[in-house]
Amino acid sequence: MLFGDVIFTGSSESLDEVGMTSVVTQELNEPIYLNSFCIGFRPHDAGLLDPEFEKHLFRSENMRRQIKRTANGVTRINVSKERLAKIEVPLPPLPEQRRIAALLDELDLLTNGLDAGLPAEIAARRKQYEYYRDKLLTFDEAPA
């Protein structure tokens, strides 16, 4: 695995969990390998996608909906590398990606960094984060 790689869960017992992602957001000091239940993607051009942006993008409602559409199965839900590769990934300019990621990181910190004694605040910030994440990561579809 390398900086910027995206790791997808290839198989799950539920549609909501299949295709969940993690992104390599730091340089690795030792080799890390994928197991057979994961699918790894590496952007063709490392300068097209900011890893901090990717980590929010692939968990946004828009991208999750696209990923779920690629899934199939009954007892085990699976996604294939071939079908995932056909998903359209929005590519705003890098400065915009970085601004979006910085804003979402800040909201995420407010959401997940609060003490357990503030459940109402946590719930409000989570909704705020999800709202802005989905607004910032919803793009007009490109003409065919």
Secondary structure in CASP SS format (residue, H / E / C, confidence):
PFRMAT SS
TARGET T0000
AUTHOR 0000-0000-0000
METHOD secondary structure of the structure
MODEL  1
M C 1.00
L C 1.00
F C 1.00
G C 1.00
D C 1.00
V E 1.00
I E 1.00
F E 1.00
T E 1.00
G C 1.00
S E 1.00
S E 1.00
E C 1.00
S C 1.00
L C 1.00
D C 1.00
E C 1.00
V C 1.00
G C 1.00
M C 1.00
T E 1.00
S E 1.00
V E 1.00
V C 1.00
T C 1.00
Q C 1.00
E C 1.00
L C 1.00
N C 1.00
E C 1.00
P C 1.00
I C 1.00
Y C 1.00
L C 1.00
N C 1.00
S C 1.00
F C 1.00
C E 1.00
I E 1.00
G E 1.00
F E 1.00
R C 1.00
P C 1.00
H C 1.00
D C 1.00
A C 1.00
G C 1.00
L C 1.00
L C 1.00
D C 1.00
P H 1.00
E H 1.00
F H 1.00
E H 1.00
K H 1.00
H H 1.00
L H 1.00
F C 1.00
R C 1.00
S C 1.00
E H 1.00
N H 1.00
M H 1.00
R H 1.00
R H 1.00
Q H 1.00
I H 1.00
K H 1.00
R H 1.00
T C 1.00
A C 1.00
N E 1.00
G C 1.00
V C 1.00
T C 1.00
R C 1.00
I E 1.00
N E 1.00
V C 1.00
S C 1.00
K H 1.00
E H 1.00
R H 1.00
L H 1.00
A C 1.00
K C 1.00
I C 1.00
E C 1.00
V C 1.00
P C 1.00
L C 1.00
P C 1.00
P C 1.00
L H 1.00
P H 1.00
E H 1.00
Q H 1.00
R H 1.00
R H 1.00
I H 1.00
A H 1.00
A H 1.00
L H 1.00
L H 1.00
D H 1.00
E H 1.00
L H 1.00
D H 1.00
L H 1.00
L H 1.00
T H 1.00
N H 1.00
G C 1.00
L C 1.00
D C 1.00
A C 1.00
G C 1.00
L C 1.00
P H 1.00
A H 1.00
E H 1.00
I H 1.00
A H 1.00
A H 1.00
R H 1.00
R H 1.00
K H 1.00
Q H 1.00
Y H 1.00
E H 1.00
Y H 1.00
Y H 1.00
R H 1.00
D H 1.00
K H 1.00
L H 1.00
L C 1.00
T C 1.00
F C 1.00
D C 1.00
E C 1.00
A C 1.00
P C 1.00
A C 1.00
END
